[in-house]
Amino acid sequence: MSSSNPAPDWPELPLAGWIDTRDTLQRWLQIVGKVRLHLTPPINHSWHSTLYLTARGLTTSPIPYDTRSFHIDLDFVDHRLGIFAIDGASGGFALEPQSVAMFYARLMDELARMGLPVRISTRPNELADATPFPLDEAHHAYDPDAAHRFWLALSQADRVLKKFRTGFIGKCSPVHLFWGAMDLAVTRFSGRTAPTHPGGIPNLPDRITREAYSHEVSSCGFWSGTAPVDYPAFYSYAYPQPDGFAGARVEPEGAFYSADFGEFILPYDTVRTSPDPDETLMRFLESTYAAAADLAKWDRRALERQTPAKV
């Protein structure tokens, strides 16, 4: 397949074309994610709060509630939010243009109707605009086609990140979506503790950031972009960043180090339009991880699979 004929499963996703929907959807996902965060027993690095890809959209996975459990799904095929409880109770509503305030009210009402009332923190995290959800009438866009294409892009990223994850046998996160920045990520750990993180992420308590980065990491993922990287992109960073990391030679052509973000960036369109998107993305993931691990002197022989995993 030539670079002028991109793989059809890697959809176009220019940020400018769906930024209003993106900003609304990010807040909707924070509301859903905070339900899971509030009710689920804590796991290190906030892994108890994340969302996961499904064959139709995103899910919380099962959330405990007294002796019951339930999960919340966002379906980007039929464009519906669904709530499903272990006792057969269900609820939901259409994903359609509606304000963040309306989405919040509808979700809370449905949960209460099903006997699953919950109170969450109503201030968004990791966003400069921290208007509480019940008061947010400014964000109300929902373009079904854009949401569907975003989910398709996430699905492709999820698939390749899971292949990348198989090569590491040390402590490693699942491939999961953090709703704060709305990025899909997987994180590898060296096993060594890290210096205290300086914090400073907008509208996120420093204690959360410091617990997340309590140990050395090499992390990578996909997100929809934000200025000055105002396009969807894959990223890779290390904390703490070892000397020489910013100048490391990584692959493929088109990948670069962003001083603004302190991480390597590979534009999504470079992957999408390449002759072999999977191979292009894997080269980026492997080369940036190798740069981080080698410069920080990780014990790679102990942490990595020495024979290829069967897939």
N, C-alpha and C positions, 0 to 999 in steps of 0.2 A: 504494500500500500504506500503510495507516495505521500510526501508531506503536504501536498496540496489537496489530498483527499483524506481528511482525518477520520480516525475510527469513529463510527456512528455512536458507539456507546459512551464516548467521552464528549458530552454536549458542550456547545458554546455557552459561556457564562460571564459575559462582560459585566463588571460591577455596576457601571453607570446605567445599564438597562434594567436593573432590578433593585437598586439601592433602597428605595422606599419599602419594598416588600421585605428585603433583607433586614432592614432595621426593625420593622414590625415583628417579623418572624423571630428574630433574636430575642426580643422581649417575651414573646409567647413561650419560647423554649425555656427561658429563665423561670417563668412561672411554673411550668411543668416540672423542671428540674428541681426547683425549690420544694415542691411537694415530696419528691423522693428524698431530697436532702433532709427535710424535717423529720421524716418518719423512719428512715433506714438507719440501723446501727452504724456508727462511724467506722470508716476504714482509712488507713493512712493515705495521705496525699489527696484526700477528698474523692477517692475512687468510688465512694458510696453515693455520689451525687450525679454521676455522669449518665448520658444517654447512649443508646446503641442502635446500629443500623438493623433494619429488617428488610424483607423482600418487598415491602410497600412503603417504608418510611423510617420512622424513628420510634423507639420504645424506651420506657423507663426500666423495663424488666420488672419482675414481681417486687412489690413494696409491701412490707408487713404492716398489718393494722390489727392490733390485739390478736385474736386467734384467726383472723381472716388475712387475706392478702389480695392485692389488686395490681393491675398495671395500666398505664396510660400509653396509648399509641397515637401517633400522628401519621395518618395515611395520606401520602402525597400522590396517590393514584386516583382514589375517589375523593380526596380532599375532605377528610373528616377526622375529627378527634374522637377516639373511642376510649371508654373506661370499662374494664372487665374485671369482675371480682370472682374469687374462688367459689363462691356460693351460687354463681350463675347470674347475679345482678349485673346489669350493664347500663351504660349511658353514653352520652356524647353529644356532639353538635357539628355542624358544617364548618370547615375551614373556608372562610370567605372574607371579603373586606369587612373589617370591624375593628374598632379601636382596641388598644391594649386594655383599657378599662372594661370594655364589654367582654373581651375574652376572659379576663380575670374573674369577672362576676359570673359568667356562664360556667366556668370550670368549678368555681367554689360552690355554686348552686347545685350542679350535678353531683359533686362529691357528697354534699350534705344530703341530697335526696336519696343517695344510695347508702346512707348510714356511715359515710366516711368523712365526716367534717374534719377540716384541718386549717390551722392558721400558719401562714408563712410570713417571712420578712418580705415586705412589699417594695423594697427599694432594689432596683437593678444593680448588678455588680459589673465592674470592669467597663462601665460606660460613663462618659463624661456627663451625659444627661441622666441624672438619677431621679427623674420624676417618678413618684410611687405609682405602681401599676394601677390602683383604683382611680387615679387622677389623670392618667395618660390618655388624652383624646387626640394628641397630635399624631401618633403613629397608628395608622389604620389601613394601610395598603396590603393587598394580598393578590398577587398575580399567580394563578394556578400553574401556568406554564413555567414561570420562573422557579417556583417552589419545586416543581417536578424535576426540572433540569438540575437544580441544586442537589436534590436527593440523588439523581443519577451520578453526578460528579462525586458526591460523597461515597456512593456505593462502589465506584471504581477505585477510589482512593482506599477505602476500607479493605477491598480485596487484595491490593498490592501490599498495603501495610501489614496485613496478616501473613503474607508470604515472607516479608522481611523479618517479621517477629520470630519466625521459626528458627532462625540462625543463632538465637541467643538463649542460653540456658541459665543465665544469672537472673536476678530479680528483674522482672519486666512487667509493665502495666498491660492490661488489655488494650485493644484498639477501641477507643471510646470517644464520644463527643463531649467536650467541656462546653457547657452552655454560656459561661461567662463571656468568652471571646468567640463562641460558636465555631470552634476549631476541632477537627478530628485528629487525634494524637495517639502516639505510642511512645513510651519512655523506657529506656534501658538504664540500669543502675550499676555502678562499679562495685558497690558494697561499702564504700568509704563514706564517712560523714563529710558534710560540706560546710564552708564558712556560713555564718548567719546571713541570710538574704537581706538586702537593704529595704525590701518592700517598696512601697510607693505606687502600686498599681491603683488606678482610679477606682474609688468606691469598693475597695476590697480590703478587709482588715489585714494588717501586716502579719498577724499571727497565722492567718491562713496561708499566705505566701511563704512564710518561713517554715511552716510544717511541710508544705509541698516540696520545698527545696532543701530539706534537711540533709539529704544525701546527694552525692555526685550523680549527675544525670547526663545522658545524651538523648535528646528528645526531638521528634520530627512529626510532621503532620501536614494537614491541608486546611486552609481557611480562605474565606471569600475576598479578603483584602481590605485594606484601609490606608488612607494617605500616610506616607507618600507612596506606598505600594498599593496603588488604587486599581488592582486587578487581582483575580484569584491566583493563589500561589501555593506551592509546597515550601515548607520551611524546615530548618534543622539548626539546633543550637546546643550548646553545652553549658552546664552550670556546675561548678565555676568554670568560666571560660579559660582554657589553658593558654599559656603564652604561645603565640604563633598561629592560633586558630584562625584569626581573621585573614591571614595571608596564605592559608593552606590552599593547595591546588585540588579542586574538586571537579567532579563531572556531573552532567554533560556540559557541552558548550552552551552558554546562556545562563548557567547558574552563577550567582555572585553573592558577595558578602554585603549585607546592608548594615552600615554603621548606625542608621536610625534605630533599627530593631536589635542589633547585636546578634544576628543570625544569618545563615545562608538562605538564599531565596532562589527558587526555581519557578518561573512563571508557569501557571497551569497550561497556557496555550502552547508553550514549548513542548510539554508532554503530549497534549491533545493532538497536535499537528505533526508529531514525529512519526516515522515509519513504524515504530514499535513502542507505543506508549508505556507498556509495562516495563520493558527493558530500560527505557530512558529514565523512568522514575526510580527504578531499582538502583541504577548507577548513582543517582543523586543520594539516595538513602544510604547506600553502602559506603560511598566515598566520604560523605560528611561524618558519618559515624566513625570510620577509620581515622579520620583526621582528629576527631575529639579524643578517641580512645588512645591513640598512639601518643599524641602530645601530652595527655594527662597520665600516661604510663599505666593504663588499666592492665590487669592480668587477663589479656584476651584469650589465652589458651584455656584458662579455667572457666571463662565466662561464655565462650562460644562453642557451638556444636562443631566437632571436628569432622564429622561425616554428614553429608547432606541429609536433611530430613525427607522422609517419604511423603509425597503429597498425592 
